[in-house]
Amino acid sequence: MRVISGIAKGTILYTLQGNNTRPTLDRVKEALFNIIQNRMLEATVLDLFSGSGAIGIEAISRGAKKAVLCDNSKAAISIIKKNLEKTHLEDKAILIKEDYKEVLRFLGGKKVQFDFIFLDPPYAEDMTKKAVEEIIKGNLLKQEGIIVIETDEEARILEEIKNMKVNVYDLRKYGRIKLIFLNRKG
């Protein structure tokens, strides 16, 4: 896994060992950032289930002003720190080791808003719906902001979010991986 573009282009990132995390494939990450690249400059980004931090680091490398990277795993936070040091992007990142619900409530209480929120929770878990609910409840997405969900259970996710105050405005498929793009309703 590597940084694909920007100031840290080509840097090989450390990854977590084991089956608890699933890094976003380089081809999916490249496609994702090709779609949103024109809006990345000076953006604020939340990478909620960060794992190795690859998505947040890619965003910073491509011009994001600040990225908040969150994971509840001590091992993940350690890897993210190493990757930030290796890419020399520590000054543009905020690391939070906490459960995603606590992070979202904390950020909502601070009235923080993001241009991009990336959700890539463990596929077998039922966290996406709860995360989107907390994002809406906490008003964490800027008016023109985008939520990107990575999943292999597109139908379930679409069913879970259909009555929420978000619009599905794009859907991309890369093998069994799907990217669902959401923006605010109204």
N, C-alpha and C positions, 0 to 999 in steps of 0.2 A: 504494500500500500504506500502511495506517495502523494505529495502535493502536486496537483496537475498543472496549475498555472499561477501567475502572480509573482510576488517578491520572493516566495519560498519555493518556487517551481523546482520540481525534481527531487526535493528532499524526501528520503525514505523515512516513513514513520514507524515507530514502534507499535506493536499490536498486542492485545491481550491474549494470553494462552487459554485454551479450553473452549468449551461450547457455550459459555454463558453470554458471549457477545457475538455479533455477526457484523463484521465491518461492511460498509457500503462498498460495493465493487467499484473499481476505478471507472469502468465504462458508464455505470449508472451515475456516479458522482460527476463525471465530465458532462454527461447529458443534462443533468440537473442544473449545473452552473452555466451551461450554454443557454438554457432557457431563461434564467434569471439574471444573467451577467449585467445587463444594462441598468439594473437597479441596485447593484451591489455596492457601488462607490459610496462611501460614508454611511452605509447602512448599519443599523443595530440588529444583532442576531442573537437568538436564543437557540442553543443546541441542547435540547432537554435530556435526551438519553445518550450522552456523548460517547460512551465507550472509550475509544482511543482519542477522541477529539478531532477526528479527520474532517468532519463537515465544518465545524466551527473554525478550524485552522485554515481550511480551504477558503472560507468566506473572508477571513482576515487577510490572507495572502492576496486575494483578488480585490481588496480595497475596502472591506467593511471597517467601520470606525471602531466598533467594539463588539465582542462576542462574549456571551455568558454561556459557559459550558458546565453542564450539571450531570452528575451521576451519583448514585448512592453506594457505589462500590469503591472501597479504599484502593483496590488494585487499579481500577480504571482511572481514578484521580491521579495516582502515581504515574501512570503511563501518559496521561494528558500533560502533566507537568514536564515530563521528559521530552515530549513532542513539542511543547511550546518553547522549551529551552533550545532544542535542536533547530527549530525554525526561527529563533530569535523574535518571537511574536508575543512574549509574555506580557508586555506592557499594554496590549490591546485586548487582553482576555481577563475575564473574571471566572474563577473556578469555584463551584459550590458542590460540596459533598453532602447530599441530602436527598431524601425521597422526593420524587417529582411533584407530588401534591403539596408538600411543604414549600418547595421552591416557588411554585406558582402562586401560592397564597402569600408568601413573603414579598414576591415581586409586585403582586397586585396591591398589597398594602403600601408599597413604596411608590405606587402610581407610575411604574415603569412601563413603557410601551416599546414594541419591537417592529422593525420592518419585515423581518423574516423569523419564523419559528419553525424549527425542524423537529419532527417527531419520528423517531425510529425506535419504538419500544420493543422489548422482546415479543416476537410474533405470537407465541403461545399465551401470552398474558392479555388481559382485558384492560389495557391502560389507555389506549388511544381515545376512546369515548370520554373517559374521565378527564384526561388531559385537555381535550378540546372544550369540555364544559367549564373547567377551571380557567382556561384562557379567556373564554367569553365572559364569565362571571367577574374575573379580575380586570377586564378591559385591557388586556396585555398586547393586543394587536392594534397597530396604528390604523388609521382609516383606510389607507391604501396598502396595508400590510398583507403578507402572504403566509399561510401555514402550509408546510409541505409534509405529507405523511408518507413514509416508506412502509410498505406492507406486502405480504403475500396472500392476504385475505381481503381482497378488494370488496367483494360483495358484502361481507360482514361489516366492514368499516363504513361503507356507503349507507347501509341500512341503519347503523347506529347513529350516524350524524345527520340523517335526512331531515329531522325536525329541529335542528339547531340553527342558530342565527349565523350560518355560514353558507356560502355558495361553493359548489364544486365547479371550478371554471376550466380545469384541465385535468387530464388523466393520461399518464404515459405508462407503457408496459415495456419491460426489459426482461424477457424470459419470464420467470415466475415472480419477479419483483415488479411492483406497481408503485408509481409515484402519484399521489393524489394532491392536487393544488386547490387550496381553499382561500377565499377572501370573505370579508364581512358582508352580511346582508344589510342593505339599506344604508 
